[in-house]
Amino acid sequence: MPTKAAALLLRAVAAVLFAVVLALPLTAAASSARIKDVVDVEGVRDNMLIGYGLVVGLNGTGDSLNNSPFTEQSLVGMLERMGVNTRGTNLRTKNVAAVMVTATLPPYSAQGTRIDVTVSAMGDSKSLLGGTLLVTPLLGADGEVYAVAQGPIAVSGFSAQGQGASVTRGVPTSGRIASGAIVEREIQFSLAELPVLRLSLRNPDFTTAQRVATAINMQLRGNRAQATDPSSVLLTVPEARRGDIVGLITEIEQLRITPDQVARVVVDEKSGVIVMGENVRISTVAIAQGNLTIRVTETPQVSQPGPFSQGQTAVVPRTDIQVDDQSNNRLAVMSSGVTLQELVQSLNALGVGPRDMISILQSVKAAGALQAEIEVI
């Protein structure tokens, strides 16, 4: 019997240990991220394109040519290229609008592929609904034409107006053309010929850069990667992989690391939004929040004289003044090493709103008790 009981105990212990071992990779995987999600490969990047064009076919919602001289000049120039001379003529059409056309050229876009474009009105056009963009060259930062856009515009917003009311939903002066531009020029960049690849961290950090380099060296079984600064990791391409750069990058992108980050509190004072990282800590500090609120309410009453009294009706003022010094609020003491969750729970217990919480966090930082950076946007 003792032998049988001991065997059952050993089996139970083994089952528990096996469950713990299985849970460890899951926990590590939950807090880790792929290198693909934290770095960019130098040279593999998007490029911004911009162009100026005309939208025609609007139902009287285009630019007023008197208020938008650039629209009139563009219309006259386009008609002259078509063989129509309109110089000296007083044009009064409202079916044309001058627009700016923007697009993003993905990396390694081949000639003839299509990309989406965004069209935005420049003048006093009321809506681009139903309009068609005429041929518009899209230029890069170097002034060269990389794509040409044209096509009907899809507008999600609309505007309707009557004699007594008007309604506008969305932004009717901006729209998109799906696959509305054709790539005419390719950006030449030979990735396969680079002996050294630079991996740029999207969120620069010394610890994260070192972890990326360590993971790559373990995978390649050699000292091939080196973190040179918080935002860059240099990878020397092995001789055996010179002809397989794409395969090498694919292999590296799937490696998992645990990114590190600086303890930071981001505050948007305009909207009252506060975002705090999980590494935010505070030292021992006492916090009290309260404001003096004085509410004055005027409720005037009418005094009506009795019959045959020859008196006059008068308005008698009645004023109610209430003072709230929030005496029920108490001083809260937060001990050293308080976590983010405990900090938020304590401030919520005091009845602190987002905007008051901004002032409290700034005061705690000024007192030297907040072990984090405060970034106001």
HUUR-V359534 format. One line per field, one symbol per residue. phi: phi as a letter, one per 40 degrees, with the letter a starting at -180 (. if undefined). Layout:
phi = ???
//
This chain:
phi = .dccccccccccccccccccccccccccccbbacddcbbbcdgcacbcbaababbbgccgbccccccbccccccccccccccgbcbcgcccbcbbbbcbbbbabcccfccchcbbcbbbbcbccccabcgcbccdbcbbcccgccbabbaicccbccaababcbaabbbgbccaabbcfcbbcbbcccaccccccbbbbbccbdacccccccccccccccfaccbaccacbbbcbcccdcbccbcccccccccccbbbcbaccabbbbccbgcbbbccccbbccabbbbabcbbbbbbbcbccbcccgcfcbcbcccbbbbbbbcfcccbcbbbccgcccccccccccccgccdcccccccccccccgcccacbbcb
//
